[in-house]
Amino acid sequence: DAQESRGLGDVYKRQALIRLPNKLLLLVVTILILAGCSSLTAVDEKHNDTKTPESLTSFDQVPYSSLLLLPKSVPTRIMSYGSDALQTVSVYEAQRDSDGVSASHSAIIFIHGGCWLNAYDASHGAGFYSALANTGIDTYAVEYRRTGDEGGGWPGSFNDIQDAINTITRSLSQTNEEKNVYIVGHSAGGHLALLAAASELNIPKSVNIKAVIGLAAITNVTEYAKGTNSCQTATPKFMGGKPEGRFEAYKQATPNLARITTPVILMQGDTDSIVPALHSVSEHADTISIVNGGHFDWLHPKSDSYKALLKVVTAND
């Protein structure tokens, strides 16, 4: 019901509520001064974040609400990969010259997160997709059926991602532009991206998949389902039951990174409160950890996490 859905989404919304109101903050500072405190923490009033002076030039611990305020552009076009209205891909193309030729050498197939819930669609990443395109990276933002949608949940959401990747790469193979293609997923979307990459996909040989990248990706759904935050408790709803009752399904839903034939990179903020760091450790993947990186930082163009992702994706340009 609606009340339960709101509870499952609290972990996202809480990121927007942890900032102290300015009057309360001023009161705290005044009390510290009266107590003889010799040093105060600098405050970035624009974002209402507490930071040291040295860190004021960076942007970390991004609240979910900040993503919705980012400037965004309209997708260049919309692709369909199925008959359902949710089985679509929003394409954000990098700028082209007068002959229609792109200077971009990279393309990202992006799977958004949101605890697998239909309360969170691809739109919360629109500023991220637009920023990537402005940087010169063609971005394919995949929408898919999620928990609460007819046909969503396990395994429907996974099947959608497989079909979307096959459709996108088939489209890429029909152009004369050579691209370094990266399959990237965030959070629950990272889980689906890794799972799809480890499965039987029909990617044309002419398409160069350089790496599969998980941003705060959930790599072990069984362990994740045992957690108590709102996103973790959404896992049984996605899977159709708890691990002890659906052992085989959970096994099938856990990405086998050893089966992925391209490099796997797991990128993780070390202060992520939604996906524990243990999900970013695997002998079959390279791990990149971001100091002070939060869960939503990856989607904000001013964050160190976003810049780290950009460095990986443009390394071969």
Residue pairs with C-beta under 8 A, 6 or more apart in sequence:
5 117
5 119
5 148
7 230
8 115
8 117
8 119
8 230
8 231
8 233
8 234
8 237
9 115
9 117
9 119
9 120
9 230
10 230
11 115
11 229
11 230
11 231
11 274
12 64
12 114
12 115
12 120
12 230
12 231
13 64
15 62
15 63
15 64
15 65
15 294
15 295
15 296
16 63
16 64
16 65
16 66
18 63
19 48
19 49
19 63
20 28
20 48
22 45
22 48
25 43
25 48
29 40
32 40
33 40
41 50
41 51
41 52
42 50
42 51
42 52
42 53
42 56
43 49
43 50
43 51
44 50
44 51
44 56
47 59
47 66
49 61
55 292
58 302
58 303
58 304
59 297
59 300
59 302
59 303
59 304
60 269
60 292
60 293
60 294
60 297
60 303
60 304
60 305
61 271
61 292
61 294
61 297
62 294
62 296
62 297
62 299
62 300
62 303
63 296
64 124
64 296
66 296
66 300
67 124
67 125
67 127
67 128
67 296
67 299
67 300
68 124
68 127
69 127
70 126
70 127
70 128
70 130
70 131
70 300
70 301
71 127
71 130
72 126
72 127
72 129
72 130
73 92
73 130
73 133
73 134
75 90
75 91
75 92
75 129
75 141
76 91
76 92
76 93
77 91
77 93
78 88
78 89
78 90
78 91
79 88
79 89
79 91
79 140
79 167
79 168
79 171
80 87
80 88
80 89
81 87
81 88
81 89
81 160
81 163
81 164
81 166
81 167
81 168
82 160
82 163
84 145
84 150
84 151
86 143
86 144
86 145
86 149
86 152
86 160
87 143
87 144
87 145
87 160
87 163
87 164
88 143
89 140
89 141
89 142
89 143
89 164
89 167
89 168
90 122
90 129
90 140
90 141
90 143
91 138
91 139
91 140
91 141
92 129
92 130
92 132
92 133
92 138
92 139
92 140
92 141
93 102
93 104
93 133
93 138
94 102
94 103
94 104
94 133
94 134
94 135
94 136
94 137
94 138
95 102
95 103
95 133
95 134
95 136
96 102
96 103
97 103
101 177
102 138
102 177
103 136
104 136
104 137
104 138
104 177
104 179
105 136
105 178
105 179
105 180
105 316
105 317
106 136
106 137
106 138
106 179
106 180
106 181
106 182
106 313
106 314
106 316
106 317
107 137
107 138
107 139
107 140
107 172
107 179
107 180
107 181
107 182
108 132
108 137
108 138
108 139
108 140
108 181
108 182
108 183
108 184
108 313
109 140
109 142
109 164
109 165
109 168
109 169
109 181
109 182
109 183
109 184
109 193
110 125
110 128
110 129
110 139
110 140
110 141
110 142
110 184
110 185
110 186
110 189
111 142
111 144
111 161
111 183
111 184
111 185
111 186
111 189
111 190
111 192
111 193
112 120
112 121
112 122
112 124
112 125
112 141
112 142
112 143
112 185
112 186
112 189
113 120
113 185
113 186
113 187
113 188
113 189
113 190
113 216
114 120
114 121
114 124
114 146
114 187
114 188
114 189
115 147
115 187
115 188
115 230
115 231
115 234
115 238
116 146
116 147
116 152
116 153
116 157
116 188
116 234
116 235
116 237
116 238
117 146
117 147
117 148
117 234
117 237
117 238
118 145
118 146
118 147
118 148
118 149
118 152
119 148
120 146
121 143
122 141
122 142
122 143
124 299
125 141
125 186
125 299
126 141
127 299
127 300
127 301
128 298
128 299
128 300
128 301
128 306
129 139
129 141
131 301
131 306
132 139
132 310
133 139
135 310
135 314
137 313
137 314
138 179
140 168
142 160
142 161
142 164
142 165
142 168
144 152
144 157
144 160
144 161
144 164
144 192
145 151
145 152
145 156
145 157
145 160
146 152
146 153
146 157
146 238
147 153
147 157
147 234
147 237
147 238
149 156
152 160
153 237
153 238
153 239
153 240
154 238
154 239
154 240
154 249
154 253
155 249
155 252
155 253
157 192
157 238
158 192
158 195
158 196
158 253
161 192
161 193
161 195
161 196
162 196
162 199
162 201
165 183
165 196
165 201
165 203
166 201
166 202
166 203
169 181
169 201
169 202
169 203
169 204
169 207
169 209
170 202
170 204
172 179
172 181
172 204
172 207
173 204
173 206
173 207
178 208
179 207
179 208
180 208
180 210
180 313
180 316
180 317
181 207
181 208
181 209
181 210
182 209
182 210
182 211
182 212
182 213
182 312
182 313
183 193
183 196
183 197
183 209
183 211
183 212
183 213
184 190
184 193
184 212
184 213
184 214
184 215
184 309
184 313
185 191
185 192
185 193
185 194
185 213
185 214
185 215
185 217
186 215
186 216
186 217
186 298
186 299
187 215
187 216
187 217
187 218
187 231
187 274
187 275
187 295
188 218
188 231
188 238
189 217
190 214
190 215
190 216
190 217
190 218
190 219
191 214
191 217
191 218
191 219
191 221
191 253
191 255
193 212
193 213
193 214
193 217
194 212
194 214
194 217
194 219
194 255
194 257
194 260
194 264
195 253
195 254
195 255
197 212
197 255
197 260
197 262
197 264
198 255
198 256
198 257
198 259
198 260
199 259
203 209
209 262
210 262
210 263
210 316
211 262
211 263
211 264
211 265
211 312
212 260
212 262
212 263
212 264
212 265
213 264
213 265
213 266
213 267
213 309
213 312
213 313
214 264
214 265
214 266
214 267
214 280
214 285
215 267
215 298
215 305
215 309
216 267
216 268
216 269
216 272
216 274
216 275
216 279
216 280
216 295
216 298
217 266
217 275
217 279
217 280
218 224
218 275
218 279
219 254
219 255
219 257
219 266
219 279
219 280
219 282
220 254
220 278
220 279
221 235
221 239
221 250
221 253
221 254
222 243
222 250
222 251
222 254
223 278
224 232
224 235
224 275
224 279
225 232
225 235
225 236
225 239
225 242
225 243
225 250
226 232
226 243
227 233
227 276
229 273
229 274
231 274
231 275
236 242
236 243
239 246
239 249
239 250
239 253
240 246
240 249
241 249
243 250
257 264
257 282
257 284
257 285
258 284
260 284
263 286
264 282
264 284
264 285
264 286
265 285
265 286
265 287
265 288
265 312
266 279
266 280
266 281
266 282
266 285
266 286
266 287
266 288
267 280
267 287
267 288
267 289
267 290
267 298
267 305
267 308
267 309
267 312
268 275
268 277
268 279
268 280
268 287
268 288
268 289
268 290
268 293
269 289
269 290
269 292
269 293
269 294
269 295
269 297
269 298
269 305
270 277
270 289
270 290
270 291
270 292
270 293
271 292
271 293
271 294
272 293
272 294
272 295
273 294
273 295
274 295
275 295
277 289
280 287
280 289
281 287
288 308
288 312
290 297
290 304
290 305
290 308
291 304
292 304
293 303
293 304
293 305
294 305
297 303
297 304
297 305
297 306
298 305
298 306
298 309
299 306
300 306
